[in-house]
Amino acid sequence: MLLLEGAQAGLNWITILNKRENYRRCFDGFDPHKIAAYSDARIDQLLQDPGIVRNRLKIRSARTNARAFLAVQEEFKSFNDYIWQFVEGAPRQNAWKAMSQVPASTDESKIISRDLKRRGFTFVGSTICYAFMQATGMVNDHLVSCFRYRTMVR
């Protein structure tokens, strides 16, 4: 998920969603062990694939982040344990009434961003981190009028 969030930086999210299966194919099913081992030649090969966003920095970031991800797993036993500590293991429940209330980033996403960068991750600004939090259920930003809101409240 973090790989896709980073690829989305500066682009419309639908662009990445439409290429999701290509990303899955190109990045070995998002296996961090395989991605961490990519050679420069493999990076060059990915840059030729029209099915993904062909940005050298973003593609190299996938390898860099896979290596950092594995280091976090080693230290915390799982990336899940690491990332959920920032919300004390429970999703943040918001009660927004309008989309204009939903933030692009929060103090928590800024803290996560700083910590990920300190650990060697790239393309993990606070807005990307907040989008990651939304996508993984760390924060419930469904509007209270949304049919999904109540099912997400724990």
N, C-alpha and C positions, 0 to 999 in steps of 0.2 A: 504494500500500500504506500509506503513512504517513497518507493521508487516512482510510482505514478504521480504522487503529489509533487515531487521534485521536477518531473518531466513537464508538469502543468505550469510551472512558474512562468508568468508573463503571457500565458495563452488562455484561451477559453477552455474550461473544463470539458466541454463536450468533445473538443478535438481529441483529448486524451482518451475519453471514454470510448470514442469510436475506434481508437487504435489499441484498445486494451488487449484484445486477443493477439495482435501482432507483438505487443510488448511481452506477453506471456510466452509466445513462441521464441522470440529473439533472446529473451533473458532467462532461458532454461526453466520455465515455470516459476520464476522468481526464487530459485534456490540460491540462498546467499553463499553457500560453499562454492558452487560453480561460478557465480558472478565474481566473487572475490579472487578467483584464480584466472580471470580473463587476462590474456596477454594484450599488448598494444596492438598486435595484428588483429585480434578479435575485436577490439574497439574500432579499428579501421574498417573491418568488415561490417560492423553494425552501422557505421556512418553511411554505408552504401544502401542500406535497407529503406525503401520508401514507405514501409509500413509503420515506421516510428518517426518521432521527431528527431531529425539528424543534426543534433547540436552536440559538438564535441565535448563541451563542458558538462552537459547533462549526462551524456553517456559515460564519460569518465567518472562522474559523480556516482553512478550506480556501482561501479567497482569499489570506489573509495568508501561509500556508505556500507556496502556489503562487508568489507573488512572491519569497519567500525562496529557494525551490527554484531558480528561474530565476537568481537572483543567485549561488547556489552553483555552478550550471552554468557561468555566465560566468567565475567565478573559477577553477574547477578543471577546466574543459572537460567534465566530466560529474558528475552527482550520485553515480554509481557510484564514480568515482575518489575523491571526497570521503569517502563513507561507509565504504568499505572500508579507508581508511588507518587507521581506528581498530582494526582487527584485522590490520594489516600485510598485507592482501590475501589472507588465507587464513582459512577458517572455524575457529573455536575448536572443538576436539573435547573434549567432556566424556564421562564414563563413569559416568553415574548408574545406580544399581541400583534406585532407588525414586523415585516421583514426588515424595515428600516432600523429596528432595535437590535438586530443580530450583529454582533461585532465581527470585524475581520481578524482581530487578534485580542488576546486578553493578557493579563499579567502572568497567568499560568503558561500560556503559549510562549510568552517571551522568556520565561525561566527555562522551559523545555528547550527552546531554540538555543539559548546560551549554553546549556549543558551539552546538547548534542554537538554543537560546534566545538566545544572544549574537548570532546571525545573524538573529534576528527571528521564528523559528518559535514557534508556540504549541501547546498540547496535546501536548507532547513531554517529559513527565516520564520519569524513569529506568525505570519499569515499562513504559510505552508503548514506549520505545526498546528495551528488552530483548525485548518481544514482536515488535517490528519486526525485530530481529536474528534471532530464531527463525524468523520467517515468510520472511525473505529468504535464509536459509542462512548467515548470518554466524556462527551458533553451532549446533552439533549437540547438541540436548538430548534426542534419542531415547534411551530407556533401552537399556542394553546387551542386554537381552532382546528388544527390538523387532526385527522382521524388517527394518526400514529402517536400523537403526543401522549395520551393516556397509557398506551401499551409500552411506552418507553420509560414512564415514571416508575421508579422502583422504591 
